[in-house]
């Protein structure tokens, strides 16, 4: 009976996370020591690196984090322990990679192994779970994101991680990385802005004209079923024709490959969530509010601007959040048709069998998508909270 009650006291998520952490520590390489960027490398388990002080510290904090995840009910204490563990993990991978790099070598590569990434994910989930249980106010969540981003920036700028292969790939491609980062964000936010300009009026029109609603939503749903590469291919022919036969189109940058087909495809993919959420948001407004406004002499346009849109805005913003996260991810595919962005590094890395180059494109993409989601979620919750 006592044993059953002890098992019930265990945190179920903690059990899963601790099991994953143990598996990562015991079975998966913490780091790969490679002679060059494409070599298979020698896998090193965390247990094989225990003589190093940073690894000993990390191991102690991993044990404390596991204990906190299983038994500790105080969310703030869990957050502090897990954050210290995350910092120790970053320090350990940095110092371990520096120690494993041969002196004076410029071709050796130290790559984080699966064990590192699993531990990073497990600790991150412990931190996320603690933040959820603390129930931070919306803008406190943004502040927490800013704090962890600052810690990451300090780690990168301090030189601690310079021996890692991904940082060596970055150092040789820093100017290109900056250019592609700007291209990636411009494509993502540019397509979002165009989709909002087109989608909001279309959503309002669909709300006002029910017969049009089904046709528009079904058409936009059909676009969503087309694979991104296929849509890029379908756009290349007409845009290429325009570039060849219309001088103005060519002059403003419209071509069969490059930014133009990528931007158009992203806008087409972005329209459905915005239009659908605009319709749903407007349908959620209490009809009696509209009737009262109409009784006061307000016109249809005044009701839309002054009542309908403000009340429907949280639902519309949810659609915008979906679109932005989706666009940040999809821009990577645009690299295949010359659209630029972080996808350049991903596909170059795949072609050269250089996984560190793949990570150079994938990691910032995930970071920007995650940050955008956290910030927009905070904005949505803040608006809903003020409305309530």
ROLO-504043 format. One record per residue (C-alpha): residue number from 1; x, y, z. Coordinates in nm, 2 decimals, always signed. Example, Ala and Ser with C-alpha at 12.3 -4.5 7.8 and 13.67 -1.06 7.14 Angstrom:
BEGIN
1, +1.23, -0.45, +0.78
2, +1.37, -0.11, +0.71
This chain:
BEGIN
1, +0.00, +0.00, +0.00
2, +0.28, +0.24, +0.09
3, +0.47, +0.15, -0.23
4, +0.16, +0.22, -0.44
5, +0.12, +0.56, -0.27
6, +0.49, +0.64, -0.33
7, +0.45, +0.56, -0.70
8, +0.14, +0.79, -0.72
9, +0.35, +1.07, -0.57
10, +0.59, +1.05, -0.87
11, +0.54, +1.32, -1.13
12, +0.44, +1.13, -1.45
13, +0.60, +1.37, -1.69
14, +0.91, +1.36, -1.47
15, +0.92, +0.98, -1.50
16, +0.92, +1.00, -1.88
17, +1.18, +1.28, -1.88
18, +1.41, +1.10, -1.64
19, +1.39, +0.78, -1.83
20, +1.49, +0.97, -2.15
21, +1.77, +1.14, -1.97
22, +1.91, +0.81, -1.84
23, +1.89, +0.66, -2.18
24, +2.07, +0.95, -2.34
25, +2.34, +0.95, -2.08
26, +2.41, +0.57, -2.08
27, +2.35, +0.48, -2.45
28, +2.39, +0.79, -2.67
29, +2.72, +0.97, -2.75
30, +2.76, +1.31, -2.58
31, +3.01, +1.43, -2.84
32, +3.17, +1.31, -3.16
33, +3.54, +1.38, -3.21
34, +3.60, +1.41, -3.59
35, +3.92, +1.44, -3.78
36, +3.74, +1.67, -4.03
37, +3.39, +1.80, -4.11
38, +3.27, +1.49, -4.30
39, +3.44, +1.21, -4.11
40, +3.22, +0.97, -3.91
41, +3.41, +1.06, -3.58
42, +3.47, +0.88, -3.26
43, +3.16, +0.88, -3.03
44, +3.22, +0.97, -2.66
45, +2.96, +0.89, -2.39
46, +2.91, +1.13, -2.10
47, +3.03, +0.86, -1.87
48, +3.36, +0.84, -2.06
49, +3.42, +1.21, -1.99
50, +3.36, +1.20, -1.61
51, +3.72, +1.29, -1.51
52, +3.66, +1.64, -1.64
53, +3.53, +1.88, -1.37
54, +3.26, +2.04, -1.59
55, +3.12, +1.69, -1.66
56, +3.12, +1.60, -1.29
57, +2.93, +1.92, -1.22
58, +2.69, +1.84, -1.50
59, +2.63, +1.49, -1.37
60, +2.55, +1.62, -1.02
61, +2.31, +1.87, -1.15
62, +2.15, +1.61, -1.38
63, +2.09, +1.39, -1.07
64, +1.94, +1.69, -0.89
65, +1.72, +1.78, -1.19
66, +1.60, +1.42, -1.20
67, +1.51, +1.42, -0.83
68, +1.33, +1.76, -0.88
69, +1.14, +1.63, -1.18
70, +1.03, +1.32, -0.99
71, +0.96, +1.44, -0.64
72, +0.98, +1.82, -0.60
73, +0.64, +2.00, -0.61
74, +0.78, +2.35, -0.58
75, +0.78, +2.48, -0.94
76, +1.02, +2.77, -0.87
77, +1.27, +2.53, -0.72
78, +1.25, +2.30, -1.02
79, +1.30, +2.59, -1.25
80, +1.61, +2.71, -1.07
81, +1.77, +2.36, -1.06
82, +1.68, +2.29, -1.42
83, +1.82, +2.63, -1.54
84, +2.15, +2.56, -1.35
85, +2.16, +2.22, -1.52
86, +2.10, +2.37, -1.86
87, +2.39, +2.62, -1.80
88, +2.61, +2.33, -1.69
89, +2.52, +2.13, -2.00
90, +2.63, +2.42, -2.22
91, +2.95, +2.48, -2.03
92, +3.03, +2.10, -2.04
93, +2.99, +2.07, -2.41
94, +3.20, +2.38, -2.46
95, +3.49, +2.28, -2.24
96, +3.47, +1.92, -2.36
97, +3.50, +2.02, -2.72
98, +3.79, +2.25, -2.64
99, +3.97, +1.98, -2.45
100, +3.92, +1.72, -2.73
101, +4.04, +1.95, -3.01
102, +4.40, +1.88, -3.11
103, +4.62, +2.19, -3.05
104, +4.66, +2.40, -3.36
105, +4.42, +2.19, -3.56
106, +4.19, +2.38, -3.80
107, +4.02, +2.08, -3.96
108, +3.91, +1.88, -3.65
109, +3.55, +1.90, -3.57
110, +3.37, +1.84, -3.23
111, +3.00, +1.77, -3.29
112, +2.74, +1.74, -3.01
113, +2.60, +1.39, -3.02
114, +2.25, +1.26, -2.97
115, +2.30, +1.24, -2.60
116, +2.36, +1.61, -2.58
117, +2.05, +1.70, -2.78
118, +1.83, +1.46, -2.58
119, +1.95, +1.60, -2.25
120, +1.90, +1.95, -2.39
121, +1.54, +1.87, -2.49
122, +1.47, +1.69, -2.15
123, +1.60, +1.98, -1.95
124, +1.42, +2.23, -2.17
125, +1.09, +2.03, -2.11
126, +1.15, +2.04, -1.73
127, +1.20, +2.42, -1.75
128, +0.89, +2.46, -1.97
129, +0.68, +2.25, -1.73
130, +0.80, +2.45, -1.44
131, +0.72, +2.78, -1.62
132, +0.37, +2.65, -1.70
133, +0.31, +2.55, -1.34
134, +0.43, +2.89, -1.21
135, +0.16, +3.05, -1.44
136, +0.36, +3.35, -1.54
137, +0.18, +3.65, -1.67
138, +0.19, +3.68, -2.05
139, +0.47, +3.94, -2.06
140, +0.67, +3.76, -1.79
141, +0.69, +3.47, -2.03
142, +0.84, +3.70, -2.29
143, +1.08, +3.82, -2.02
144, +1.18, +3.46, -1.95
145, +1.24, +3.40, -2.32
146, +1.46, +3.72, -2.33
147, +1.65, +3.60, -2.02
148, +1.73, +3.26, -2.17
149, +1.81, +3.42, -2.50
150, +2.06, +3.65, -2.32
151, +2.22, +3.35, -2.15
152, +2.26, +3.19, -2.50
153, +2.41, +3.51, -2.64
154, +2.66, +3.54, -2.35
155, +2.76, +3.17, -2.41
156, +2.81, +3.24, -2.78
157, +2.99, +3.57, -2.75
158, +3.22, +3.45, -2.47
159, +3.40, +3.20, -2.69
160, +3.31, +2.91, -2.48
161, +3.15, +2.72, -2.77
162, +3.40, +2.82, -3.04
163, +3.55, +2.47, -3.06
164, +3.22, +2.32, -3.16
165, +3.19, +2.24, -3.53
166, +2.87, +2.44, -3.58
167, +3.05, +2.75, -3.45
168, +3.34, +2.68, -3.69
169, +3.09, +2.65, -3.97
170, +2.94, +2.98, -3.86
171, +3.28, +3.16, -3.84
172, +3.37, +3.07, -4.20
173, +3.02, +3.18, -4.32
174, +2.94, +3.48, -4.10
175, +2.87, +3.73, -4.38
176, +2.66, +3.48, -4.57
177, +2.48, +3.38, -4.25
178, +2.38, +3.74, -4.18
179, +2.26, +3.78, -4.54
180, +2.05, +3.46, -4.53
181, +1.91, +3.55, -4.19
182, +1.78, +3.88, -4.33
183, +1.64, +3.70, -4.64
184, +1.47, +3.44, -4.42
185, +1.30, +3.69, -4.20
186, +1.21, +3.92, -4.48
187, +1.04, +3.64, -4.67
188, +0.86, +3.51, -4.36
189, +0.73, +3.85, -4.23
190, +0.68, +3.99, -4.58
191, +0.46, +3.70, -4.68
192, +0.27, +3.74, -4.35
193, +0.21, +4.11, -4.41
194, +0.08, +4.05, -4.76
195, -0.14, +3.76, -4.64
196, -0.29, +3.99, -4.36
197, -0.36, +4.27, -4.62
198, -0.53, +4.02, -4.85
199, -0.68, +3.78, -4.59
200, -0.86, +4.02, -4.35
201, -1.08, +4.19, -4.61
202, -1.14, +3.85, -4.77
203, -1.24, +3.70, -4.43
204, -1.48, +3.99, -4.37
205, -1.63, +3.94, -4.71
206, -1.68, +3.57, -4.65
207, -1.85, +3.65, -4.32
208, -2.08, +3.90, -4.48
209, -2.16, +3.67, -4.78
210, -2.21, +3.31, -4.66
211, -2.25, +3.18, -5.02
212, -1.90, +3.30, -5.10
213, -1.76, +3.16, -4.77
214, -1.77, +2.80, -4.87
215, -1.62, +2.86, -5.22
216, -1.33, +3.06, -5.08
217, -1.25, +2.84, -4.79
218, -1.26, +2.52, -5.00
219, -1.03, +2.69, -5.26
220, -0.78, +2.79, -5.00
221, -0.80, +2.44, -4.84
222, -0.72, +2.29, -5.18
223, -0.40, +2.51, -5.20
224, -0.30, +2.37, -4.86
225, -0.30, +2.01, -5.00
226, -0.05, +2.10, -5.27
227, +0.31, +2.01, -5.15
228, +0.53, +2.31, -5.12
229, +0.78, +2.19, -5.39
230, +0.50, +2.12, -5.63
231, +0.35, +2.47, -5.58
232, +0.69, +2.63, -5.64
233, +0.72, +2.43, -5.96
234, +0.37, +2.53, -6.07
235, +0.46, +2.90, -6.02
236, +0.79, +2.88, -6.20
237, +0.64, +2.85, -6.55
238, +0.40, +3.15, -6.55
239, +0.65, +3.37, -6.36
240, +0.92, +3.27, -6.60
241, +0.69, +3.36, -6.89
242, +0.62, +3.70, -6.73
243, +0.99, +3.77, -6.68
244, +1.06, +3.69, -7.04
245, +0.78, +3.88, -7.21
246, +0.70, +4.16, -6.97
247, +1.00, +4.40, -6.92
248, +0.84, +4.56, -6.62
249, +0.80, +4.23, -6.44
250, +1.16, +4.15, -6.50
251, +1.26, +4.49, -6.38
252, +1.09, +4.46, -6.05
253, +1.25, +4.12, -5.98
254, +0.98, +3.87, -6.10
255, +1.15, +3.56, -6.23
256, +1.08, +3.19, -6.25
257, +1.31, +3.12, -5.97
258, +1.42, +3.32, -5.67
259, +1.22, +3.53, -5.43
260, +0.90, +3.59, -5.64
261, +0.77, +3.23, -5.65
262, +0.87, +3.17, -5.29
263, +0.69, +3.48, -5.17
264, +0.37, +3.40, -5.37
265, +0.37, +3.04, -5.25
266, +0.41, +3.15, -4.89
267, +0.13, +3.40, -4.92
268, -0.10, +3.14, -5.08
269, -0.03, +2.90, -4.79
270, -0.09, +3.18, -4.54
271, -0.43, +3.29, -4.65
272, -0.64, +3.00, -4.52
273, -0.56, +3.04, -4.14
274, -0.61, +3.42, -4.16
275, -0.93, +3.40, -4.36
276, -1.08, +3.11, -4.16
277, -0.99, +3.27, -3.82
278, -1.13, +3.60, -3.93
279, -1.46, +3.43, -4.01
280, -1.46, +3.24, -3.69
281, -1.37, +3.55, -3.48
282, -1.65, +3.75, -3.64
283, -1.90, +3.47, -3.59
284, -1.81, +3.46, -3.22
285, -1.92, +3.82, -3.16
286, -2.26, +3.83, -2.98
287, -2.53, +3.93, -3.24
288, -2.71, +4.13, -2.97
289, -2.40, +4.36, -2.95
290, -2.43, +4.43, -3.32
291, -2.81, +4.49, -3.29
292, -2.75, +4.74, -3.01
293, -2.49, +4.92, -3.22
294, -2.72, +4.93, -3.52
295, -3.00, +5.06, -3.30
296, -2.77, +5.35, -3.20
297, -2.74, +5.44, -3.57
298, -2.39, +5.30, -3.64
299, -2.33, +5.20, -4.00
300, -2.21, +4.85, -4.10
301, -1.86, +4.98, -4.15
302, -1.86, +5.15, -3.81
303, -1.98, +4.83, -3.64
304, -1.71, +4.63, -3.82
305, -1.43, +4.87, -3.72
306, -1.55, +4.97, -3.37
307, -1.70, +4.64, -3.24
308, -1.65, +4.33, -3.46
309, -1.28, +4.36, -3.53
310, -1.17, +4.44, -3.17
311, -1.38, +4.16, -3.03
312, -1.26, +3.91, -3.30
313, -0.90, +4.02, -3.28
314, -0.77, +3.75, -3.04
315, -0.90, +3.48, -3.27
316, -0.76, +3.65, -3.58
317, -0.42, +3.69, -3.40
318, -0.42, +3.31, -3.33
319, -0.44, +3.26, -3.71
320, -0.16, +3.51, -3.76
321, +0.05, +3.31, -3.51
322, -0.01, +2.99, -3.70
323, +0.09, +3.16, -4.02
324, +0.41, +3.31, -3.89
325, +0.54, +2.99, -3.74
326, +0.44, +2.80, -4.05
327, +0.61, +3.06, -4.28
328, +0.94, +3.06, -4.08
329, +0.96, +2.69, -4.13
330, +0.85, +2.68, -4.49
331, +1.10, +2.95, -4.60
332, +1.37, +2.68, -4.56
333, +1.22, +2.50, -4.86
334, +1.24, +2.82, -5.07
335, +1.62, +2.78, -5.08
336, +1.57, +2.50, -5.34
337, +1.44, +2.75, -5.59
338, +1.69, +3.03, -5.50
339, +1.47, +3.20, -5.25
340, +1.75, +3.22, -4.99
341, +1.72, +3.18, -4.62
342, +1.86, +2.93, -4.37
343, +1.75, +2.65, -4.60
344, +2.07, +2.73, -4.80
345, +2.28, +2.58, -4.52
346, +2.05, +2.29, -4.46
347, +2.06, +2.17, -4.83
348, +2.43, +2.25, -4.87
349, +2.49, +2.04, -4.56
350, +2.28, +1.75, -4.68
351, +2.46, +1.76, -5.02
352, +2.80, +1.76, -4.85
353, +2.71, +1.51, -4.58
354, +2.80, +1.78, -4.33
355, +2.55, +1.76, -4.05
356, +2.70, +2.06, -3.87
357, +2.62, +2.28, -4.17
358, +2.26, +2.14, -4.15
359, +2.24, +2.25, -3.79
360, +2.37, +2.59, -3.88
361, +2.05, +2.64, -4.08
362, +1.81, +2.43, -3.86
363, +1.89, +2.57, -3.52
364, +1.82, +2.94, -3.59
365, +1.50, +2.84, -3.78
366, +1.37, +2.65, -3.48
367, +1.47, +2.94, -3.25
368, +1.29, +3.20, -3.45
369, +0.98, +2.99, -3.48
370, +0.97, +2.91, -3.11
371, +1.04, +3.27, -3.01
372, +0.76, +3.40, -3.24
373, +0.51, +3.15, -3.10
374, +0.60, +3.25, -2.74
375, +0.57, +3.63, -2.81
376, +0.24, +3.60, -3.00
377, +0.09, +3.37, -2.74
378, +0.17, +3.63, -2.48
379, +0.01, +3.90, -2.69
380, -0.30, +3.69, -2.74
381, -0.33, +3.60, -2.37
382, -0.27, +3.96, -2.27
383, -0.55, +4.08, -2.50
384, -0.79, +3.81, -2.37
385, -0.70, +3.89, -2.01
386, -0.76, +4.26, -2.06
387, -1.09, +4.19, -2.24
388, -1.21, +3.96, -1.95
